[in-house]
Amino acid sequence: MNKNNSTETKLSSKAESILSQFNSKTKLGDLRKIAKEIKKDHELALELWSNGEFSPRLLAILIMDKKLLSQDVLNKLDKDMQTHTFDERNNLMDWLMANQLTKDKKNIALMESWENSSSALQRRAFWYFQARLRWTGQTSPDNTAELLSAIEANIAQEEPEVQWAMNFTAGWIGVYNENYRERCMKIGEKTGLYKGEMVSKGCTPNYLPEFITIEVNKRINK
C-alpha cells in the first residue's frame, strides 16, 4: 500500500512512535491494547490514517471521535479505503461500522440513509448493519418486508461486497422470522450465491438454504 500522505504530512513523535511498533505479526488484539491506552484522540487517528497502511488504519478507527464523523469525513475515509485490496477495504468499513458508527445515534441515522448510496462500501454498511441488528438480538426495525423486497429486486446485480451483506441480512431474517424463512431460502436458490462454497470447520456456509437451516437448528438444539 502506498503511504499516500506520509511524504506531505510531518507526523508527530507520538504517531511515529506508535507506527514503529507495527510489523507483520501485529494482530487485532495488539491494536485493541494500544487503543485502550490511547483512548480517544482524533488528531492522532488522522495522522495514523494518513500513513496509508492497513493496520495503522484499523488502529486509527478505534481511537477516532465518533462525534466528528460527518458524512463528508466518512466520504473521505471511504475514498481512502479504495486504495486497499478488496478484502482490506471491506474489513476497514466493517471495522468502522462496528467500532464507531453503531455507537452514535447520528451515525446510525447516516448508515440508515446509505441504502442507495453511490458508494458500494456505504451500501455494504447499510446492509451489514441491518443484519447485525438481527444477529445481535436487538429489536429489529419494522422494515423487514421492505428489506426483503429490495434484496429480491437488487441482489443479483449488486457489487460483490454489497451482495454478501444483503445475503447475510436475508440469512438472519430467515433465521429469526419464521414467516419469511421460505422466502429467504428461495432468494438463495434463485441467485445460487455461495452454493458449493467451501468454508472452514465450524463456520456456517453463506448459501442461504444451508445457512438458515444450520443456524435455526443451532437455536433449537441449545
C-alpha positions as CSV (number, residue, x, y, z in Angstrom):
1,M,0.0,0.0,0.0
2,N,1.3,3.4,-0.8
3,K,2.0,5.8,2.1
4,N,-0.1,8.3,0.2
5,N,0.2,11.2,2.5
6,S,3.2,10.4,4.6
7,T,5.6,12.4,2.4
8,E,3.4,15.5,2.7
9,T,2.5,15.3,6.4
10,K,5.0,15.7,9.1
11,L,4.0,13.1,11.7
12,S,4.1,13.9,15.4
13,S,6.6,11.9,17.6
14,K,3.7,10.1,19.2
15,A,2.4,8.9,15.8
16,E,6.0,7.9,14.7
17,S,6.4,6.0,18.0
18,I,3.2,4.1,17.5
19,L,3.9,3.3,13.9
20,S,7.3,1.9,14.9
21,Q,5.5,-0.8,16.9
22,F,3.8,-2.3,13.8
23,N,5.2,-5.3,12.0
24,S,3.8,-8.3,10.0
25,K,2.9,-10.0,13.3
26,T,0.7,-7.2,14.6
27,K,-2.7,-8.7,15.5
28,L,-6.1,-7.2,16.2
29,G,-5.7,-7.9,19.9
30,D,-2.5,-5.8,19.8
31,L,-4.3,-2.9,18.2
32,R,-7.1,-3.0,20.8
33,K,-4.5,-3.0,23.5
34,I,-2.8,0.1,22.1
35,A,-6.1,1.8,21.6
36,K,-7.1,1.1,25.2
37,E,-4.0,3.0,26.3
38,I,-4.7,6.0,24.0
39,K,-8.5,6.0,24.4
40,K,-9.8,8.8,22.1
41,D,-7.5,11.0,20.1
42,H,-9.0,12.1,16.7
43,E,-6.0,14.1,15.7
44,L,-3.7,11.2,16.2
45,A,-6.2,8.9,14.4
46,L,-6.0,11.1,11.3
47,E,-2.2,11.0,11.5
48,L,-2.2,7.2,11.6
49,W,-4.7,7.1,8.9
50,S,-2.5,9.3,6.6
51,N,0.1,6.5,6.8
52,G,-2.0,4.6,4.2
53,E,-1.2,1.1,5.6
54,F,-3.9,-1.3,6.7
55,S,-3.0,-2.0,10.4
56,P,-2.4,1.7,11.3
57,R,-5.8,2.5,9.7
58,L,-7.5,-0.2,11.8
59,L,-6.0,1.4,14.9
60,A,-6.9,4.9,13.7
61,I,-10.6,3.8,13.5
62,L,-10.5,2.6,17.2
63,I,-9.4,6.0,18.5
64,M,-11.5,8.3,16.3
65,D,-14.0,10.6,17.9
66,K,-17.4,9.3,16.7
67,K,-18.9,12.8,17.1
68,L,-16.6,14.1,14.3
69,L,-17.6,11.5,11.7
70,S,-19.8,13.7,9.5
71,Q,-20.9,12.4,6.1
72,D,-18.1,14.5,4.4
73,V,-15.5,12.9,6.7
74,L,-16.9,9.4,6.0
75,N,-16.8,10.0,2.3
76,K,-13.1,10.9,2.6
77,L,-12.4,7.8,4.6
78,D,-14.4,5.7,2.1
79,K,-12.3,7.2,-0.8
80,D,-9.1,6.4,1.0
81,M,-10.2,2.8,1.5
82,Q,-10.4,2.4,-2.3
83,T,-6.5,2.3,-2.3
84,H,-6.7,-1.1,-0.5
85,T,-7.3,-4.6,-1.8
86,F,-10.9,-5.8,-1.9
87,D,-10.7,-7.7,1.4
88,E,-8.9,-4.9,3.2
89,R,-11.3,-2.2,2.2
90,N,-14.3,-4.4,3.3
91,N,-12.6,-5.1,6.6
92,L,-11.9,-1.4,7.2
93,M,-15.6,-0.4,6.5
94,D,-16.9,-3.3,8.7
95,W,-14.5,-2.3,11.5
96,L,-15.5,1.4,11.2
97,M,-19.2,0.3,11.4
98,A,-18.8,-2.0,14.4
99,N,-16.4,0.2,16.4
100,Q,-17.7,3.7,15.6
101,L,-20.8,4.1,13.5
102,T,-23.0,1.8,15.6
103,K,-22.1,3.7,18.8
104,D,-23.8,7.0,17.9
105,K,-27.4,7.8,17.0
106,K,-26.4,10.4,14.4
107,N,-24.0,7.9,12.7
108,I,-26.7,5.2,12.8
109,A,-29.0,7.6,11.1
110,L,-26.3,8.2,8.4
111,M,-25.9,4.5,7.9
112,E,-29.6,4.0,7.5
113,S,-29.6,6.6,4.7
114,W,-27.0,4.6,2.7
115,E,-29.2,2.0,1.1
116,N,-28.9,3.8,-2.3
117,S,-25.6,5.5,-1.8
118,S,-23.3,5.8,-4.8
119,S,-20.6,4.1,-2.7
120,A,-20.6,0.3,-2.6
121,L,-18.9,0.3,0.8
122,Q,-21.6,2.6,2.2
123,R,-24.3,0.3,0.8
124,R,-22.5,-2.6,2.3
125,A,-22.5,-0.9,5.7
126,F,-26.3,-0.2,5.4
127,W,-27.0,-3.9,4.8
128,Y,-24.4,-5.2,7.3
129,F,-25.9,-3.0,10.0
130,Q,-29.4,-4.4,9.2
131,A,-28.0,-7.9,9.6
132,R,-26.2,-7.0,12.7
133,L,-29.3,-5.7,14.4
134,R,-30.9,-9.1,13.9
135,W,-28.0,-11.4,14.7
136,T,-27.1,-9.5,17.9
137,G,-30.7,-10.0,19.1
138,Q,-31.6,-6.3,19.1
139,T,-35.3,-5.5,18.3
140,S,-35.5,-5.5,14.6
141,P,-37.0,-2.4,12.9
142,D,-40.3,-3.0,11.2
143,N,-38.7,-2.8,7.8
144,T,-38.2,-6.5,7.2
145,A,-40.7,-6.8,4.3
146,E,-39.2,-3.8,2.6
147,L,-35.7,-5.1,3.0
148,L,-36.6,-8.5,1.5
149,S,-38.3,-6.8,-1.5
150,A,-35.1,-4.7,-2.0
151,I,-32.9,-7.8,-1.7
152,E,-35.0,-9.8,-4.2
153,A,-35.0,-6.9,-6.7
154,N,-31.3,-5.9,-6.5
155,I,-29.0,-8.6,-5.1
156,A,-28.3,-10.2,-8.4
157,Q,-26.8,-7.1,-10.0
158,E,-25.1,-5.6,-6.9
159,E,-21.4,-5.3,-6.3
160,P,-19.9,-8.5,-4.6
161,E,-19.1,-6.7,-1.4
162,V,-22.8,-5.5,-1.1
163,Q,-24.2,-8.8,-2.3
164,W,-22.5,-10.5,0.7
165,A,-24.1,-8.1,3.2
166,M,-27.5,-8.4,1.5
167,N,-27.3,-12.1,1.6
168,F,-26.2,-12.0,5.3
169,T,-29.2,-9.9,6.1
170,A,-31.6,-12.3,4.3
171,G,-29.9,-15.1,6.2
172,W,-30.6,-13.6,9.6
173,I,-34.2,-12.6,8.7
174,G,-34.7,-16.3,7.7
175,V,-33.3,-17.5,11.0
176,Y,-35.3,-15.2,13.3
177,N,-38.5,-14.6,11.2
178,E,-40.2,-17.9,10.6
179,N,-42.9,-16.2,8.4
180,Y,-40.2,-15.2,5.9
181,R,-38.0,-18.3,6.2
182,E,-39.0,-20.0,3.0
183,R,-38.9,-16.7,1.1
184,C,-35.3,-16.1,2.3
185,M,-34.2,-19.7,1.3
186,K,-35.7,-19.1,-2.2
187,I,-33.5,-16.0,-2.6
188,G,-30.5,-18.3,-2.2
189,E,-31.9,-20.9,-4.6
190,K,-32.7,-18.3,-7.2
191,T,-29.4,-16.5,-7.1
192,G,-27.2,-19.5,-6.4
193,L,-24.9,-17.2,-4.5
194,Y,-22.3,-19.1,-2.5
195,K,-23.7,-22.5,-3.4
196,G,-21.0,-25.2,-3.0
197,E,-18.6,-22.7,-1.3
198,M,-16.1,-24.4,1.0
199,V,-15.9,-23.0,4.5
200,S,-13.6,-23.5,7.4
201,K,-14.6,-26.1,10.1
202,G,-17.1,-24.6,12.5
203,C,-18.2,-21.8,10.1
204,T,-21.7,-21.6,8.6
205,P,-21.9,-21.7,4.8
206,N,-23.2,-18.4,3.2
207,Y,-25.6,-20.3,0.8
208,L,-29.0,-19.3,2.2
209,P,-30.8,-22.6,2.4
210,E,-27.8,-24.1,4.3
211,F,-27.1,-21.0,6.4
212,I,-30.7,-20.7,7.6
213,T,-31.2,-24.5,8.3
214,I,-27.9,-24.7,10.3
215,E,-28.5,-21.6,12.3
216,V,-32.1,-22.5,13.1
217,N,-31.1,-26.0,14.2
218,K,-28.4,-24.5,16.5
219,R,-31.1,-22.5,18.3
220,I,-33.5,-25.4,18.5
221,N,-30.8,-27.6,20.0
222,K,-29.5,-25.2,22.6
